[in-house]
Amino acid sequence: VIGTMTEVGVRVIGPNCQGIADFYNGVNTSFSLPPVTSKGGLSIVSQSGAFATSCLRWASELGLLGLNKFVTLGNMADVDVTEVLAFLGQDEKTKSIAMYLEGTTRARALIETASEVTRKKPITVIKAGKSDVGSRVALSHTASVAGDDIIYDGAFRQAGVIRADSVAEFYHTSRVFDKLPVPKGDRVCLLTVVGGPSTICVDTLIATGQARLANFSQEFKEKARKILIASANVGNPDGYIDMTASVTPIMHEQIINLIMEEEGIDALLFLTTPPKFLKDREQAESILAGYNSVPEDKRKPMLTVLMAGTDVGECWKLLEAGGLPAMDMPDVAAKVMANMVGYGRYLRRAEFR
């Protein structure tokens, strides 16, 4: 049947897939998408239909992402991942591409296409079939030959493709590029009200080799100390600010504004276990007020870690609606920020090639 269709010029996606969707043009051939999906700049291409739809269902309650195109490929008897990637690279509404990959018979073409696309927009991939057993599972799933993982890893790096190590890292990395600017450098400020999780966050960030903590100027530290209480830790170590739990909405707004204004900082990670004496709405509004207090071209990428999950669901929803991505795990946020910094470095190098 597929052979006959391609002979007369009809392209086939699948079989063994969950269809496609175009959220801007109202096309939906899938049987398992959430009933309400926000429009946005993220496009998903996946060899696994279940994996792709699970991402949308995970994101739906808190409004974590906005979708443009959704393509599940299954066994790729005709249309393959390389063709879809090339199409999304030219698609004006696609700002970020998320790709679940098991394998392809056209690996060279895929990497060549990816290297062209990444100069215009980020590609985040999660590659299944790392182990021998995992490769056999991929073969039984979509008849894909997973290939040598070390070769894929090196090829992805050369092509500027961001490879995620976990599902959470994949979900969050692919979505943040739709809302935030790419960092102009690798100098990250860690703003926090929690000590232990901050240590985990810094350890993870530094271990990536992609980012470092910023060097605060003396003028910046003096201004920060005027905003915060006397017991706050500003710059010990450099690039680190612990506001302590004695925070107010105006403190959030003013310190975030100061960080956005500081030329020696390229990105901001904010960690908090939102205190019960602050209501969700006033916390979210103060964070957004600080972020939006500078012109758009001066805003730095900012990731907020709300270490209370859906217990502060209203705060999370308001931040997402206001264009600031939030998450609930400090190590995941650190990996996501490192991926953003790494992609920015790739773009700057690509300019001189």
C-alpha distance (Angstrom), angle and dihedral (degrees) to the residues before:
residue distance angle dihedral
V1 . . .
I2 3.79 . .
G3 3.79 91.6 .
T4 3.79 90.9 52.9
M5 3.81 93.1 48.9
T6 3.80 94.1 50.2
E7 3.81 90.4 48.6
V8 3.80 90.1 62.7
G9 3.81 94.4 44.1
V10 3.81 101.4 -97.0
R11 3.81 112.9 134.3
V12 3.79 119.7 -143.1
I13 3.80 129.0 -148.1
G14 3.78 113.5 -159.6
P15 2.95 143.6 -36.1
N16 3.81 108.0 -142.6
C17 3.80 94.3 28.7
Q18 3.82 140.3 115.4
G19 3.78 98.0 -120.6
I20 3.79 133.9 -115.6
A21 3.79 137.8 -76.5
D22 3.81 137.2 -163.9
F23 3.79 107.9 -162.8
Y24 3.81 95.9 -168.1
N25 3.81 95.4 51.1
G26 3.79 96.1 37.8
V27 3.80 97.4 -117.8
N28 3.80 116.5 146.3
T29 3.81 124.1 164.5
S30 3.80 94.7 162.2
F31 3.77 123.8 105.7
S32 3.81 97.4 -156.5
L33 3.81 110.9 47.3
P34 3.82 119.6 123.5
P35 3.83 111.6 -95.4
V36 3.82 92.8 -118.0
T37 3.79 120.3 39.0
S38 3.80 121.3 168.3
K39 3.79 119.8 -127.3
G40 3.78 117.2 -115.9
G41 3.77 146.2 128.6
L42 3.81 102.1 -74.9
S43 3.80 118.7 105.3
I44 3.80 122.4 -170.4
V45 3.79 126.6 -153.8
S46 3.78 116.4 -179.2
Q47 3.78 140.9 167.9
S48 3.80 86.8 -150.6
G49 3.78 118.2 64.3
A50 3.80 93.5 -167.5
F51 3.79 92.5 52.2
A52 3.81 92.7 50.3
T53 3.79 95.5 47.6
S54 3.81 91.7 45.2
C55 3.81 88.2 60.3
L56 3.80 91.0 56.0
R57 3.78 93.4 46.2
W58 3.82 90.8 48.7
A59 3.81 90.2 52.8
S60 3.79 100.2 41.6
E61 3.83 102.1 81.8
L62 3.81 95.9 54.9
G63 3.80 97.3 30.2
L64 3.79 92.6 -118.0
L65 3.78 99.6 162.7
G66 3.78 145.6 20.2
L67 3.80 118.8 -138.6
N68 3.76 132.7 -143.6
K69 3.82 109.6 166.7
F70 3.81 128.6 8.2
V71 3.81 119.0 -168.1
T72 3.79 126.8 173.8
L73 3.80 113.3 -172.6
G74 3.79 107.6 -174.3
N75 3.80 112.1 -179.1
M76 3.84 94.6 -5.2
A77 3.80 94.9 -136.5
D78 3.81 88.8 164.8
V79 3.83 120.2 -7.1
D80 3.80 109.4 48.5
V81 3.78 137.5 -165.4
T82 3.81 94.3 -96.3
E83 3.81 92.9 58.2
V84 3.80 92.3 48.4
L85 3.80 91.3 47.6
A86 3.81 90.9 52.3
F87 3.82 90.1 49.7
L88 3.81 93.3 49.9
G89 3.79 89.8 47.9
Q90 3.82 88.6 61.9
D91 3.81 95.4 39.6
E92 3.81 109.3 108.9
K93 3.80 95.4 -153.5
T94 3.81 93.7 53.0
K95 3.81 110.6 92.9
S96 3.80 98.5 162.5
I97 3.81 133.1 21.5
A98 3.81 125.6 -148.6
M99 3.81 115.2 -165.2
Y100 3.79 130.4 -172.4
L101 3.79 107.9 -163.7
E102 3.78 132.7 -175.7
G103 3.77 99.6 167.4
T104 3.79 147.0 -52.5
T105 3.78 138.2 -149.6
R106 3.83 88.9 -138.8
A107 3.79 100.6 56.7
R108 3.82 95.4 149.1
A109 3.81 92.3 51.0
L110 3.80 90.3 47.6
I111 3.81 93.5 52.9
E112 3.82 93.2 44.1
T113 3.80 90.3 51.3
A114 3.80 92.0 45.6
S115 3.82 91.8 52.1
E116 3.81 89.3 56.5
V117 3.79 94.5 46.0
T118 3.82 96.0 47.8
R119 3.80 91.0 61.8
K120 3.81 86.7 66.6
K121 3.81 105.4 29.7
P122 3.81 137.7 2.2
I123 3.80 124.0 -95.2
T124 3.79 117.8 -157.4
V125 3.79 115.0 -166.9
I126 3.77 135.2 -173.2
K127 3.79 108.3 -162.5
A128 3.79 117.5 -156.6
G129 3.78 124.8 -159.0
K130 3.80 100.5 55.6
S131 3.80 94.0 146.3
D132 3.80 129.6 49.9
V133 3.80 90.7 -110.1
G134 3.81 91.5 46.4
S135 3.81 89.5 51.4
R136 3.79 90.2 54.8
V137 3.81 90.1 50.2
A138 3.82 89.5 52.2
L139 3.80 90.0 49.9
S140 3.81 91.0 52.5
H141 3.82 91.5 45.5
T142 3.81 104.9 50.1
A143 3.81 102.0 -7.0
S144 3.82 87.8 -107.9
V145 3.79 121.2 153.3
A146 3.80 102.1 -138.4
G147 3.81 96.9 -154.8
D148 3.81 130.7 -154.9
D149 3.81 107.0 -33.7
I150 3.82 94.7 -152.7
I151 3.81 90.3 56.9
Y152 3.79 91.8 49.0
D153 3.80 90.5 48.4
G154 3.80 93.4 53.9
A155 3.79 93.2 42.9
F156 3.81 91.7 51.5
R157 3.81 91.4 52.2
Q158 3.80 92.9 50.0
A159 3.80 91.0 48.8
G160 3.81 93.5 49.1
V161 3.80 93.0 -114.4
I162 3.81 114.1 152.6
R163 3.79 109.8 -131.1
A164 3.80 115.8 -156.8
D165 3.80 120.3 -151.0
S166 3.80 96.6 -157.5
V167 3.77 138.6 32.5
A168 3.82 92.2 -115.0
E169 3.81 91.7 51.1
F170 3.81 89.8 48.5
Y171 3.80 94.9 49.7
H172 3.79 95.4 46.8
T173 3.82 98.7 39.6
S174 3.78 94.0 52.2
R175 3.81 93.3 48.8
V176 3.82 101.2 45.1
F177 3.82 93.2 64.4
D178 3.80 88.3 64.2
K179 3.82 91.5 61.4
L180 3.79 107.8 26.9
P181 3.80 137.5 57.2
V182 3.80 119.6 -112.4
P183 3.84 111.6 -100.3
K184 3.80 114.6 -102.3
G185 3.80 91.7 -145.7
D186 3.80 144.3 -4.0
R187 3.85 100.7 -94.2
V188 3.80 108.3 117.9
C189 3.80 126.5 -173.5
L190 3.80 116.3 -150.7
L191 3.81 110.9 -151.6
T192 3.79 114.1 -175.6
V193 3.78 149.5 158.6
V194 3.82 93.7 -163.7
G195 3.81 125.1 70.0
G196 3.81 107.2 -164.9
P197 3.81 98.7 47.7
S198 3.81 88.7 45.7
T199 3.79 90.0 60.5
I200 3.80 90.0 52.9
C201 3.80 90.1 47.3
V202 3.81 94.0 51.1
D203 3.82 92.7 44.9
T204 3.80 90.5 53.1
L205 3.80 94.2 44.0
I206 3.81 94.5 50.8
A207 3.81 93.1 42.8
T208 3.81 90.7 61.3
G209 3.80 90.3 65.6
Q210 3.80 88.8 -141.7
A211 3.81 103.1 95.3
R212 3.79 142.4 28.5
L213 3.77 137.3 -164.3
A214 3.79 114.5 -90.7
N215 3.81 124.8 -107.8
F216 3.80 108.4 -120.2
S217 3.78 118.9 -141.0
Q218 3.80 117.2 -129.9
E219 3.80 90.0 -115.3
F220 3.81 90.9 54.0
K221 3.81 92.6 50.4
E222 3.79 92.3 50.1
K223 3.80 91.7 50.9
A224 3.81 91.8 47.1
R225 3.82 92.4 51.6
K226 3.80 90.1 53.6
I227 3.81 89.8 56.5
L228 3.82 98.4 45.4
I229 3.80 133.4 55.5
A230 3.82 119.8 -86.9
S231 3.81 94.3 -103.3
A232 3.82 93.5 55.7
N233 3.80 117.2 117.2
V234 3.79 111.8 -126.3
G235 3.79 115.9 -179.6
N236 3.80 103.6 -10.1
P237 2.97 96.3 145.0
D238 3.79 100.2 17.5
G239 3.80 113.0 -99.6
Y240 3.82 92.3 27.5
I241 3.82 128.8 108.3
D242 3.81 122.9 -178.7
M243 3.79 108.0 -171.1
T244 3.85 90.2 -175.8
A245 3.79 120.7 -137.3
S246 3.83 91.2 -70.1
V247 3.78 94.1 93.8
T248 3.78 134.2 141.7
P249 3.81 131.7 -165.8
I250 3.82 91.3 -106.1
M251 3.82 90.2 53.6
H252 3.80 90.2 54.7
E253 3.77 91.9 49.6
Q254 3.80 96.5 45.8
I255 3.81 98.9 43.9
I256 3.81 92.8 47.0
N257 3.81 89.4 48.7
L258 3.82 89.5 51.3
I259 3.80 91.4 50.8
M260 3.80 91.9 48.5
E261 3.81 89.5 52.2
E262 3.82 95.4 48.1
E263 3.81 112.8 101.2
G264 3.80 93.3 -158.4
I265 3.81 92.7 65.0
D266 3.81 123.9 75.4
A267 3.82 102.1 178.8
L268 3.79 141.9 8.5
L269 3.79 132.5 -136.9
F270 3.81 112.9 -169.3
L271 3.82 119.0 -167.5
T272 3.78 124.0 -170.8
T273 3.76 143.9 155.1
P274 3.81 92.5 -151.3
P275 3.82 107.5 -123.4
K276 3.77 117.3 -123.3
F277 3.81 91.4 -124.5
L278 3.82 88.3 67.8
K279 3.76 117.0 69.9
D280 3.80 118.3 -133.9
R281 3.77 94.1 -114.3
E282 3.81 97.4 48.9
Q283 3.81 91.2 46.8
A284 3.81 92.6 50.4
E285 3.79 93.6 43.7
S286 3.81 92.8 50.6
I287 3.82 92.1 49.9
L288 3.79 91.8 48.4
A289 3.80 91.6 45.6
G290 3.80 90.6 55.6
Y291 3.79 92.8 47.0
N292 3.80 94.0 46.5
S293 3.81 94.4 43.8
V294 3.80 90.6 91.2
P295 3.82 128.2 58.2
E296 3.79 115.4 -86.6
D297 3.79 93.6 -107.9
K298 3.83 90.2 58.3
R299 3.81 96.4 49.7
K300 3.77 115.2 111.8
P301 3.81 124.9 -151.6
M302 3.80 108.2 -85.8
L303 3.79 127.5 -170.6
T304 3.79 119.3 -167.8
V305 3.80 120.4 -155.1
L306 3.80 111.9 -156.7
M307 3.79 103.4 -169.0
A308 3.77 94.5 -162.4
G309 3.80 101.5 70.5
T310 3.78 116.8 -150.9
D311 3.82 90.1 -14.0
V312 3.80 83.2 89.1
G313 3.78 93.5 35.5
E314 3.80 95.0 140.4
C315 3.81 91.3 54.9
W316 3.80 90.0 48.4
K317 3.81 93.1 49.3
L318 3.80 93.1 48.3
L319 3.80 92.4 50.5
E320 3.80 91.9 49.3
A321 3.80 91.9 47.0
G322 3.80 88.3 50.7
G323 3.79 92.5 53.8
L324 3.82 99.9 -100.8
P325 3.81 115.2 119.5
A326 3.79 116.6 -138.2
M327 3.79 132.8 -168.5
D328 3.77 137.0 175.7
M329 3.82 106.9 -131.0
P330 3.84 122.3 71.1
D331 3.80 96.2 -153.0
V332 3.80 92.3 51.5
A333 3.81 90.6 48.9
A334 3.81 89.8 51.4
K335 3.80 91.7 52.0
V336 3.80 91.1 47.9
M337 3.80 92.0 50.2
A338 3.81 90.7 48.0
N339 3.81 89.3 51.8
M340 3.79 90.4 52.6
V341 3.81 91.7 49.1
G342 3.80 90.9 47.4
Y343 3.78 92.4 51.4
G344 3.80 90.5 49.8
R345 3.80 89.5 53.1
Y346 3.81 90.1 49.8
L347 3.82 91.5 52.8
R348 3.78 92.4 50.3
R349 3.80 91.2 51.1
A350 3.80 91.7 45.7
E351 3.82 89.9 58.5
F352 3.81 90.4 66.6
R353 3.79 98.0 46.3
